[in-house]
Amino acid sequence: MEEEMNWKEFLIPYQQAVDELKVKLKGIRKQFGKENLHTPIEFVTGRVKPVDSILAKAKLRNVPLKHLETDMQDIAGLRIMCQFVEDIHEVVRLLRNRNDIKIVEERDYITNKKESGYRSYHMVFEYPVQVIEGEKIILAEVQIRTLSMNFWATIEHSLNYKYQGEFPEDIKIRLKRAAEAVFQLDEEMSQIREEIQEAQQMFSYNQRDKEKNKHTK
């Protein structure tokens, strides 16, 4: 069956969905900037799951290749990084209000962290892409997290790859401890969020003034 799959053709709509969604999400960030408002989106990344990862996950979860489009939610994956936990909730609100996506599932691993200590907010939605044959509905997943949550998750993912999910007990304990430290960091930053945002706005104004002065000289 694997040999029968034309992976390049199969993944084209997913890449199109990722590319379009990245542009749209970055557009939201620019809109906040133009209004001189704090943007809840720090930056956006996206990727299409590699074929070997698709096959490994399909085998692990007993998903037939002919059911990939309906049973695998993260072939098209995006990640939105935020400065503050409050920004995550704002991004979730913005996504819920969009009419170009249809949300099919939400998983709140911030309020309900995973046993490992992992925190993030996941949304799975349907997204229409235009192909030669017409409209094609793609399932995509977006993960929304703070920069510190992303740092922890990136490290945990690397270690998981090394240990194949079977972490030594001391590593597991240290990861949980680090996850709690990340949570405390986000909590502290939320406490002084207004001060930070004010300082960032002042910095932005100064930078714009410098640019204006350069062009007027």
Secondary structure, 3 states (H helix, E strand, C coil): CCCCCCHHHHHHHHHHHHHHHHHHHHHHHHHHHHCCCCCCCCEEEEEECCHHHHHHHHHHCCCCHHHHHHHCCCCEEEEEEECCHHHHHHHHHHHHCCCCCEEEEEEECCCCCCCCCCCCEEEEEEEEEEECCEEEEEEEEEEEEEHHHHHHHHHHHHHHHHHCCCCCHHHHHHHHHHHHHHHHHHHHHHHCHHHHHHHHHHHHHHHHHHHHHHHHC
